[in-house]
Amino acid sequence: MKFFFKFDSGFYKPFFTILLMVVGLNFLLSDFKFLSGSNTEINTVFVKPGTLVVKDSDAEYNVMFTRGETDFTNFPVGGGNALIDSNTVFGKNRIIIRGDLPVRILIYPTLGLVQLPNGLKIIPFFKNVYTTKPFKPDSRAITIKINLVFGVVDVVER
């Protein structure tokens, strides 16, 4: 920065560092839908704890830097397979699924803890798969792809 902006003082370095961090976070969070009106659905929980109700298979559901709950109980299987992304970054996410529906959970972790409905607690370093009892590979199902980065995910069947 000293050669590009011709600043010799150390006073400007923290200012530009904070400015670049704010701009970077703005770019990072610009694609997320936050609650902006009464009809807008929320699909990201950021800093404040909250609950996400899954209704759209094309959306990503994110829990970042907080404790959140992602509810899949009202999501129907429908006419075909549905792939839904659930991302947890530096937070704790409780994912609620129905045990009577065919559900497959693909877990892609990066140094995170996952607790499955069968009581198994794992710290996976590679892809893991969990399925409910009604799941059959050749039939339609809900597939939940969990991306976990330095967080905790608790999967609960109801």
Buried (B, 14 or more C-beta within 10 A) or exposed (E): EEEEEEBEEEEBEEEEEEEEEEEEEEEEEEEBEEEEEEEEEBBBBBEEEBEBBBEEBEBBBBBBEBBBBBBBBEBEBEEEBBEBBBBBBEBBBBBBBBEEBBBBBBBBBEEBBBBBBEEEEBEBEEEBEBBBEBBEEEEEBBBBBBBBBEBBBBBBBE
